[in-house]
Amino acid sequence: MRSQLALIAIVARTIVLSGMFAASPVSGAELLPVSIIAYHDKPPYMTDIKAEQGLYFDFVRLLNEKSDTYQFSLVFSPRNRVRKMVANENFGGIVLGVSPLWFDDVAQTKYLWTKAVYQDEDIFVSLRQNPFEFSGASSLAGKHICLALGNYYAGISDREASLALTLLHTSREVAIFDLLDKKRCELGVVSRSSYRYLLEHNSILNQYHVSKALHDKFERRLLLAKVQRPVFVFIEQVLADWPANDNRED
């Protein structure tokens, strides 16, 4: 019984609540545990959460290789839960793979933002037999569009009523292709990185049209609470020699 209680106590000390432990100096060989949240349960960033496979896991492993102070771990959490945590004034954590626009911090004053970890872009996909070409907001008017739940899509999420859009949200981005196949929507918005990965791994058929004009181009960065400045400084040092993986169009 005593050993079980001791084990429970150890686990409890490592559980992430609102986002983690604020960084502080450690002594000796003891490493300070730091959890990093990610909500992109999609390739190539998180291809198998249980097996810890994907680019996000690779990046966290690199941080651990470079650090003699921190022990980083990657924690998956759904988008909506992350948004609630980050909006909490007591948030003290770290989120990987995000952009200031998505968290209403374009001026970058609410949180600390690292350099780019990955470059990516959102593309419009449709069926080849009914191809869609984006040519501005008016080309979206009246369309049925599939989107990933919880994501913010500039010019779409904020113009649903004015453009008479019908938005169908799905919990996972990969499901958008299935909805297109079933003609539940006319077009979808997906990350080019995911689209490439799914094609290369034969997870989807090459039966889709990609609009020449993008929806958006962006950097995937780390958001850190201001109490995490020591960790921020360390990560920025690692990123100084990090060639941000470019998942944009060649």
C-alpha positions in Angstrom: 0.0 0.0 0.0 2.8 2.4 0.9 4.6 1.7 -2.4 1.4 2.3 -4.3 0.9 5.7 -2.6 4.5 6.6 -3.4 3.9 5.8 -7.0 0.7 7.8 -7.1 2.6 10.8 -5.6 5.3 10.6 -8.3 2.7 10.5 -11.1 0.8 13.4 -9.6 3.9 15.6 -9.5 4.3 15.1 -13.3 0.7 15.7 -14.4 0.1 18.8 -16.4 -2.8 20.9 -15.3 -3.0 24.3 -16.9 0.3 24.0 -18.6 3.1 23.1 -16.8 5.9 24.0 -14.5 7.5 27.4 -14.6 11.2 27.0 -15.3 13.7 27.4 -12.5 17.3 26.3 -11.9 18.0 22.8 -10.9 20.9 21.3 -8.9 23.1 18.4 -9.7 22.0 15.9 -12.4 18.3 16.4 -11.6 16.4 17.5 -14.7 13.4 19.8 -14.5 10.3 18.3 -16.2 8.7 20.5 -18.8 5.6 19.5 -20.7 4.9 20.9 -24.2 1.3 20.8 -25.5 0.4 20.0 -29.1 -3.1 19.7 -30.6 -2.3 18.8 -34.2 -3.2 15.1 -34.2 -2.4 14.8 -37.9 0.5 13.8 -40.1 3.3 14.6 -40.4 3.4 16.3 -37.0 1.8 13.5 -34.9 1.5 10.3 -36.9 1.2 7.9 -33.9 0.7 9.5 -30.4 1.1 6.2 -28.5 4.3 5.3 -30.3 5.5 8.9 -30.1 6.0 9.3 -33.8 5.9 12.4 -36.0 7.8 15.7 -36.5 6.7 17.1 -33.1 8.0 14.1 -31.2 11.3 14.4 -33.2 11.6 18.0 -32.2 11.0 17.3 -28.5 13.6 14.6 -28.6 16.1 17.1 -30.1 15.4 19.5 -27.2 16.2 16.7 -24.8 19.4 15.9 -26.6 20.5 19.5 -26.3 19.5 20.1 -22.7 21.3 19.3 -19.5 18.7 21.2 -17.4 15.2 20.2 -18.7 13.4 17.0 -19.5 10.8 17.8 -22.1 7.8 15.7 -22.9 5.1 16.1 -25.5 1.4 16.1 -24.4 -1.5 15.9 -26.7 -4.6 17.9 -25.9 -7.6 18.7 -28.1 -7.7 22.2 -29.7 -10.6 23.6 -27.7 -9.1 22.5 -24.4 -5.8 24.2 -25.3 -7.6 27.4 -26.3 -9.3 27.5 -22.9 -6.0 26.8 -21.0 -4.2 29.6 -22.9 -7.0 32.0 -22.3 -6.7 31.5 -18.6 -4.8 34.3 -16.9 -2.9 31.7 -14.8 -1.7 29.7 -17.9 1.9 28.9 -17.4 2.6 26.4 -20.2 4.0 25.9 -23.7 2.2 25.1 -26.9 3.9 23.7 -30.0 3.0 24.3 -33.7 1.0 27.5 -33.4 0.9 31.1 -34.8 0.2 34.4 -33.0 -2.9 35.1 -35.2 -4.6 31.9 -34.0 -4.3 33.1 -30.3 -5.2 36.8 -30.8 -1.6 37.9 -30.2 -0.5 39.4 -33.5 1.5 42.0 -31.5 3.1 39.2 -29.6 2.6 40.9 -26.2 0.5 38.3 -24.4 2.9 35.4 -24.8 6.5 34.6 -25.7 6.9 33.4 -29.3 9.9 31.5 -30.7 11.3 31.5 -34.2 9.6 29.2 -36.7 9.9 25.5 -36.1 8.1 24.6 -39.3 6.9 26.4 -42.3 3.5 25.4 -43.7 0.4 26.6 -45.6 -3.3 25.9 -45.9 -4.6 24.8 -49.3 -8.0 24.5 -50.9 -8.7 20.9 -52.0 -11.7 19.7 -54.1 -12.5 16.7 -56.3 -11.0 16.7 -59.7 -14.4 16.2 -61.4 -15.5 19.4 -59.6 -12.4 21.5 -59.2 -12.4 24.7 -57.2 -10.0 27.6 -57.8 -9.8 30.3 -55.2 -9.9 33.8 -56.6 -10.8 35.9 -53.5 -13.6 35.9 -51.0 -16.3 36.2 -53.6 -15.3 32.8 -55.1 -16.3 31.2 -51.7 -19.8 32.6 -51.7 -22.5 30.0 -51.1 -20.0 27.1 -50.9 -20.1 24.1 -48.7 -16.7 23.9 -47.0 -15.2 21.3 -44.8 -12.9 22.5 -42.0 -11.1 21.0 -39.0 -13.0 21.7 -35.8 -11.5 24.4 -33.5 -9.1 25.9 -36.1 -9.4 29.5 -37.1 -9.5 30.2 -40.9 -9.1 33.9 -41.8 -11.7 35.0 -44.3 -13.8 31.9 -43.7 -14.4 31.5 -40.0 -15.2 35.2 -39.7 -17.3 35.5 -42.9 -19.7 32.5 -42.6 -22.8 34.7 -42.6 -21.7 37.5 -45.0 -20.7 34.9 -47.7 -23.6 32.6 -47.0 -21.2 29.7 -46.3 -22.2 26.3 -45.1 -19.3 25.1 -42.9 -19.0 21.4 -42.0 -16.5 20.8 -39.1 -14.8 17.5 -38.5 -12.6 16.5 -35.5 -9.7 15.4 -37.7 -8.4 17.0 -40.8 -7.9 13.7 -42.6 -11.6 13.1 -42.5 -12.1 16.1 -44.9 -11.1 13.8 -47.8 -13.7 11.3 -46.9 -16.4 14.0 -46.8 -15.3 15.3 -50.2 -15.5 11.7 -51.6 -19.1 11.5 -50.2 -19.9 14.9 -51.7 -20.8 16.3 -48.3 -18.9 19.4 -49.2 -17.5 21.1 -52.3 -14.1 21.9 -51.0 -12.0 21.6 -47.9 -9.0 23.4 -46.3 -6.1 21.3 -45.3 -2.4 21.8 -44.5 -0.1 21.1 -47.5 2.2 19.1 -45.2 -0.7 16.7 -44.3 -1.8 16.5 -48.0 1.7 15.6 -49.1 2.2 13.0 -46.4 -1.1 11.3 -47.1 -0.4 11.1 -50.8 3.2 9.8 -50.3 2.0 7.1 -47.8 -1.0 6.1 -50.0 -3.5 7.1 -47.3 -5.6 8.9 -49.9 -5.9 8.5 -53.6 -4.5 11.1 -56.0 -8.0 12.2 -57.1 -8.1 15.8 -55.7 -7.5 19.2 -57.2 -5.4 21.7 -55.3 -6.2 25.4 -56.0 -3.3 27.4 -57.3 -4.1 30.2 -54.9 -3.5 29.4 -51.2 -5.8 30.0 -48.3 -2.9 31.0 -46.0 0.9 30.7 -45.5 2.2 30.6 -41.9 4.9 29.6 -39.5 4.4 26.9 -36.8 6.1 28.3 -33.7 6.1 27.7 -29.9 3.9 29.8 -27.6 5.2 30.1 -24.1 3.7 31.8 -21.0 5.9 34.6 -19.8 6.9 32.7 -16.7 8.6 30.2 -19.0 11.2 32.8 -20.1 14.2 30.6 -19.1 12.9 27.7 -21.2 12.1 30.2 -24.0 15.8 31.4 -24.0 17.0 27.7 -24.2 14.6 26.8 -27.1 15.6 30.0 -29.0 19.2 28.9 -28.7 18.4 25.5 -30.2 16.3 27.1 -33.0 19.3 29.4 -33.9 20.8 26.4 -35.7 17.5 24.8 -36.7 16.5 24.9 -40.4 12.8 25.3 -40.1 11.3 22.4 -42.1 9.6 23.9 -45.1 6.3 22.2 -45.9 5.2 24.8 -48.4 5.0 24.6 -52.1 8.3 24.1 -53.9 
